[in-house]
Amino acid sequence: AVVSTQSTGAGNRNKSLLLTCCLAGTFLVSWTPFVAYNAMERLGGSVPQGLYITGFTFIFINTAANPFLYTVTNRRFSQYVRSLLQMKSDRLRTVYRRQTTSSASSSN
């Protein structure tokens, strides 16, 4: 089958645009409470403590959300993460087998 490079290029641009919009939106939503808190504090206004806690919580949520956004919107990144997790799983199984084999042979 012949694949049009123009449609593939447009699809890649759309995916990149989607990823950029998701990351920018998550960044803005996550950092706005913290920036608002700092701005209000610098201006000498009364700042609710809950805004500070909310700001920090959102920053941590942003940090946790970024890998998921990349995984959902980028197939290559998703495949790479899966291969890393598979390698980790294989290594854990190997270590577990070694431990169980060595403990079984040492108890004999």
MDAnalysis code that builds the backbone (N, CA, C; Angstrom):
import MDAnalysis as mda
import numpy as np

u = mda.Universe.empty(324, n_residues=108, atom_resindex=np.repeat(np.arange(108), 3), trajectory=True)
u.add_TopologyAttr("name", ["N", "CA", "C"] * 108)
u.add_TopologyAttr("resid", np.arange(1, 109))
u.add_TopologyAttr("resname", ["ALA", "VAL", "VAL", "SER", "THR", "GLN", "SER", "THR", "GLY", "ALA", "GLY", "ASN", "ARG", "ASN", "LYS", "SER", "LEU", "LEU", "LEU", "THR", "CYS", "CYS", "LEU", "ALA", "GLY", "THR", "PHE", "LEU", "VAL", "SER", "TRP", "THR", "PRO", "PHE", "VAL", "ALA", "TYR", "ASN", "ALA", "MET", "GLU", "ARG", "LEU", "GLY", "GLY", "SER", "VAL", "PRO", "GLN", "GLY", "LEU", "TYR", "ILE", "THR", "GLY", "PHE", "THR", "PHE", "ILE", "PHE", "ILE", "ASN", "THR", "ALA", "ALA", "ASN", "PRO", "PHE", "LEU", "TYR", "THR", "VAL", "THR", "ASN", "ARG", "ARG", "PHE", "SER", "GLN", "TYR", "VAL", "ARG", "SER", "LEU", "LEU", "GLN", "MET", "LYS", "SER", "ASP", "ARG", "LEU", "ARG", "THR", "VAL", "TYR", "ARG", "ARG", "GLN", "THR", "THR", "SER", "SER", "ALA", "SER", "SER", "SER", "ASN"])
u.atoms.positions = np.array([
    [0.843, -1.179, 0.000],
    [0.000, 0.000, 0.000],
    [0.882, 1.233, 0.000],
    [0.434, 2.234, -0.702],
    [1.167, 3.485, -0.782],
    [0.619, 4.423, 0.290],
    [1.517, 4.959, 1.111],
    [1.120, 5.879, 2.170],
    [1.531, 7.279, 1.758],
    [0.596, 8.170, 1.836],
    [0.879, 9.551, 1.487],
    [1.697, 10.196, 2.604],
    [2.839, 10.752, 2.247],
    [3.676, 11.399, 3.261],
    [3.022, 12.681, 3.760],
    [2.170, 13.275, 2.932],
    [1.516, 14.505, 3.348],
    [0.541, 14.235, 4.485],
    [-0.257, 13.173, 4.383],
    [-1.219, 12.885, 5.442],
    [-0.506, 12.418, 6.710],
    [0.588, 11.661, 6.562],
    [1.359, 11.218, 7.719],
    [1.989, 12.411, 8.420],
    [2.520, 13.341, 7.647],
    [3.111, 14.552, 8.218],
    [2.081, 15.390, 8.948],
    [0.884, 15.486, 8.364],
    [-0.181, 16.248, 9.014],
    [-0.619, 15.566, 10.301],
    [-0.665, 14.228, 10.292],
    [-1.035, 13.499, 11.499],
    [-0.019, 13.701, 12.611],
    [1.268, 13.689, 12.251],
    [2.319, 13.924, 13.241],
    [2.238, 15.340, 13.800],
    [1.955, 16.298, 12.931],
    [1.817, 17.683, 13.404],
    [0.627, 17.815, 14.340],
    [-0.481, 17.143, 14.001],
    [-1.664, 17.198, 14.871],
    [-1.384, 16.567, 16.231],
    [-0.671, 15.448, 16.248],
    [-0.329, 14.807, 17.509],
    [0.604, 15.688, 18.330],
    [1.565, 16.312, 17.659],
    [2.476, 17.214, 18.364],
    [1.732, 18.413, 18.924],
    [0.796, 18.928, 18.150],
    [-0.009, 20.055, 18.618],
    [-0.870, 19.647, 19.812],
    [-1.455, 18.461, 19.755],
    [-2.255, 17.963, 20.867],
    [-1.406, 17.819, 22.129],
    [-0.222, 17.243, 21.990],
    [0.670, 17.079, 23.137],
    [1.061, 18.434, 23.708],
    [1.416, 19.365, 22.859],
    [1.807, 20.696, 23.313],
    [0.664, 21.387, 24.040],
    [-0.545, 21.300, 23.497],
    [-1.710, 21.915, 24.146],
    [-2.010, 21.264, 25.493],
    [-1.921, 19.940, 25.548],
    [-2.159, 19.232, 26.816],
    [-1.129, 19.629, 27.867],
    [0.133, 19.670, 27.465],
    [1.186, 20.032, 28.409],
    [1.050, 21.482, 28.868],
    [0.769, 22.383, 27.929],
    [0.624, 23.795, 28.288],
    [-0.600, 24.004, 29.184],
    [-1.704, 23.343, 28.858],
    [-2.904, 23.470, 29.688],
    [-2.690, 22.926, 31.086],
    [-2.053, 21.766, 31.179],
    [-1.762, 21.183, 32.489],
    [-0.823, 22.088, 33.273],
    [0.166, 22.635, 32.603],
    [1.113, 23.539, 33.257],
    [0.399, 24.770, 33.801],
    [-0.435, 25.392, 32.978],
    [-1.136, 26.607, 33.417],
    [-2.071, 26.335, 34.593],
    [-2.847, 25.270, 34.492],
    [-3.781, 24.937, 35.573],
    [-3.018, 24.593, 36.853],
    [-1.903, 23.892, 36.700],
    [-1.152, 23.442, 37.860],
    [-0.397, 24.555, 38.566],
    [0.148, 25.486, 37.830],
    [0.983, 26.511, 38.434],
    [0.237, 27.787, 38.808],
    [-0.973, 28.001, 38.311],
    [-1.703, 29.235, 38.585],
    [-1.938, 29.485, 40.078],
    [-2.402, 28.500, 40.866],
    [-2.597, 28.793, 42.298],
    [-1.307, 29.198, 43.020],
    [-0.199, 28.553, 42.687],
    [1.072, 28.870, 43.334],
    [1.540, 30.275, 42.963],
    [1.431, 30.619, 41.689],
    [1.826, 31.951, 41.235],
    [0.910, 33.007, 41.852],
    [-0.385, 32.718, 41.933],
    [-1.328, 33.656, 42.548],
    [-0.983, 33.885, 44.021],
    [-0.648, 32.799, 44.715],
    [-0.276, 32.909, 46.123],
    [0.948, 33.808, 46.273],
    [1.980, 33.561, 45.486],
    [3.200, 34.368, 45.583],
    [2.951, 35.818, 45.215],
    [2.143, 36.063, 44.195],
    [1.837, 37.440, 43.803],
    [1.083, 38.159, 44.916],
    [0.098, 37.496, 45.504],
    [-0.675, 38.118, 46.580],
    [0.204, 38.376, 47.804],
    [1.102, 37.453, 48.102],
    [1.992, 37.611, 49.254],
    [2.955, 38.778, 49.043],
    [3.491, 38.901, 47.842],
    [4.425, 39.995, 47.542],
    [3.738, 41.357, 47.588],
    [2.469, 41.378, 47.207],
    [1.731, 42.634, 47.218],
    [1.214, 42.985, 48.617],
    [1.464, 42.109, 49.576],
    [1.104, 42.399, 50.956],
    [-0.344, 42.102, 51.289],
    [-1.022, 41.407, 50.447],
    [-2.421, 41.088, 50.702],
    [-2.569, 39.911, 51.639],
    [-3.775, 39.723, 52.106],
    [-4.075, 38.576, 52.950],
    [-4.166, 37.341, 52.060],
    [-3.372, 36.339, 52.392],
    [-3.299, 35.148, 51.553],
    [-3.784, 33.946, 52.352],
    [-4.815, 33.252, 51.862],
    [-5.266, 32.053, 52.565],
    [-4.232, 30.933, 52.481],
    [-3.994, 30.270, 53.592],
    [-3.030, 29.178, 53.642],
    [-3.436, 28.046, 52.704],
    [-4.737, 27.859, 52.509],
    [-5.224, 26.813, 51.618],
    [-4.750, 26.996, 50.186],
    [-4.550, 28.248, 49.775],
    [-4.064, 28.521, 48.418],
    [-2.634, 28.014, 48.261],
    [-1.837, 28.185, 49.302],
    [-0.458, 27.703, 49.272],
    [-0.429, 26.177, 49.158],
    [-1.222, 25.503, 49.965],
    [-1.278, 24.044, 49.945],
    [-1.815, 23.547, 48.599],
    [-2.858, 24.199, 48.109],
    [-3.422, 23.836, 46.808],
    [-2.396, 24.020, 45.697],
    [-1.654, 25.119, 45.746],
    [-0.623, 25.375, 44.734],
    [0.424, 24.292, 44.700],
    [0.929, 23.915, 45.867],
    [1.942, 22.858, 45.905],
    [1.369, 21.520, 45.461],
    [0.149, 21.245, 45.851],
    [-0.481, 19.985, 45.436],
    [-0.612, 19.928, 43.923],
    [-1.040, 21.022, 43.306],
    [-1.190, 21.058, 41.856],
    [0.156, 20.914, 41.142],
    [1.210, 21.465, 41.729],
    [2.535, 21.327, 41.117],
    [2.940, 19.860, 41.094],
    [2.698, 19.151, 42.191],
    [3.018, 17.727, 42.225],
    [2.150, 16.937, 41.240],
    [0.896, 17.319, 41.111],
    [0.006, 16.665, 40.146],
    [0.530, 16.890, 38.727],
    [1.001, 18.098, 38.446],
    [1.559, 18.394, 37.126],
    [2.764, 17.501, 36.847],
    [3.631, 17.356, 37.834],
    [4.816, 16.524, 37.666],
    [4.427, 15.070, 37.404],
    [3.408, 14.603, 38.092],
    [2.963, 13.217, 37.910],
    [2.203, 13.038, 36.597],
    [1.530, 14.068, 36.129],
    [0.693, 13.959, 34.932],
    [1.512, 13.947, 33.637],
    [2.656, 14.598, 33.610],
    [3.427, 14.710, 32.371],
    [3.781, 13.364, 31.739],
    [4.298, 12.393, 32.474],
    [4.592, 11.109, 31.817],
    [3.351, 10.447, 31.220],
    [2.206, 10.591, 31.889],
    [0.978, 10.010, 31.350],
    [0.553, 10.715, 30.071],
    [0.705, 12.040, 30.036],
    [0.364, 12.776, 28.814],
    [1.265, 12.348, 27.657],
    [2.553, 12.216, 27.920],
    [3.463, 11.760, 26.868],
    [3.094, 10.359, 26.402],
    [2.766, 9.479, 27.348],
    [2.434, 8.103, 26.995],
    [1.173, 8.035, 26.153],
    [0.184, 8.821, 26.504],
    [-1.096, 8.797, 25.785],
    [-0.962, 9.395, 24.393],
    [-0.159, 10.430, 24.242],
    [-0.131, 11.148, 22.970],
    [1.038, 10.771, 22.057],
    [2.010, 10.005, 22.543],
    [3.176, 9.701, 21.727],
    [3.414, 8.190, 21.725],
    [3.185, 7.563, 20.606],
    [3.295, 6.108, 20.503],
    [4.718, 5.629, 20.769],
    [5.711, 6.342, 20.243],
    [7.104, 5.933, 20.459],
    [7.478, 5.982, 21.937],
    [7.068, 7.040, 22.624],
    [7.335, 7.152, 24.057],
    [6.644, 6.026, 24.808],
    [5.412, 5.729, 24.424],
    [4.650, 4.662, 25.058],
    [5.348, 3.315, 24.889],
    [5.832, 3.033, 23.686],
    [6.540, 1.778, 23.441],
    [7.829, 1.705, 24.248],
    [8.525, 2.824, 24.374],
    [9.758, 2.863, 25.147],
    [9.484, 2.584, 26.624],
    [8.434, 3.199, 27.169],
    [8.076, 2.968, 28.573],
    [7.712, 1.502, 28.784],
    [6.944, 0.935, 27.873],
    [6.590, -0.484, 27.986],
    [7.833, -1.372, 27.966],
    [8.782, -1.058, 27.088],
    [9.995, -1.880, 27.024],
    [10.803, -1.742, 28.314],
    [10.856, -0.554, 28.885],
    [11.546, -0.381, 30.164],
    [10.871, -1.179, 31.266],
    [9.557, -1.121, 31.308],
    [8.830, -1.872, 32.327],
    [8.997, -3.370, 32.128],
    [9.029, -3.806, 30.877],
    [9.232, -5.232, 30.596],
    [10.622, -5.666, 31.039],
    [11.632, -4.831, 30.759],
    [12.989, -5.152, 31.188],
    [13.067, -5.234, 32.706],
    [12.431, -4.303, 33.377],
    [12.418, -4.304, 34.841],
    [11.740, -5.565, 35.350],
    [10.631, -5.926, 34.735],
    [9.903, -7.131, 35.125],
    [10.765, -8.375, 34.921],
    [11.457, -8.455, 33.789],
    [12.327, -9.594, 33.510],
    [13.463, -9.671, 34.527],
    [14.046, -8.533, 34.871],
    [15.136, -8.515, 35.851],
    [14.647, -8.947, 37.220],
    [13.471, -8.479, 37.607],
    [12.929, -8.876, 38.910],
    [12.675, -10.379, 38.966],
    [12.147, -10.931, 37.868],
    [11.918, -12.382, 37.823],
    [13.233, -13.151, 37.930],
    [14.265, -12.664, 37.249],
    [15.572, -13.319, 37.303],
    [16.140, -13.276, 38.712],
    [16.064, -12.125, 39.357],
    [16.572, -11.996, 40.724],
    [15.778, -12.889, 41.655],
    [14.472, -12.933, 41.497],
    [13.637, -13.781, 42.350],
    [13.998, -15.254, 42.161],
    [14.196, -15.666, 40.906],
    [14.575, -17.060, 40.640],
    [15.912, -17.392, 41.293],
    [16.876, -16.477, 41.184],
    [18.185, -16.705, 41.797],
    [18.063, -16.834, 43.310],
    [17.253, -15.964, 43.909],
    [17.090, -16.004, 45.367],
    [16.419, -17.288, 45.808],
    [15.369, -17.697, 45.105],
    [14.671, -18.916, 45.505],
    [15.521, -20.144, 45.242],
    [16.306, -20.128, 44.162],
    [17.174, -21.267, 43.855],
    [18.299, -21.357, 44.886],
    [18.910, -20.219, 45.228],
    [20.007, -20.251, 46.192],
    [19.518, -20.580, 47.597],
    [18.342, -20.126, 47.972],
    [17.821, -20.444, 49.310],
    [17.403, -21.915, 49.387],
    [16.914, -22.469, 48.272],
    [16.532, -23.889, 48.267],
    [17.776, -24.768, 48.335],
    [18.854, -24.387, 47.644],
    [20.071, -25.206, 47.659],
    [20.823, -25.065, 48.983],
    [20.726, -23.910, 49.639],
    [21.419, -23.726, 50.916],
    [20.685, -24.415, 52.065],
    [19.387, -24.644, 51.928],
    [18.638, -25.317, 52.985],
    [18.798, -26.827, 52.921],
    [19.348, -27.359, 51.824],
    [19.573, -28.829, 51.694],
    [20.800, -29.268, 52.379],
])
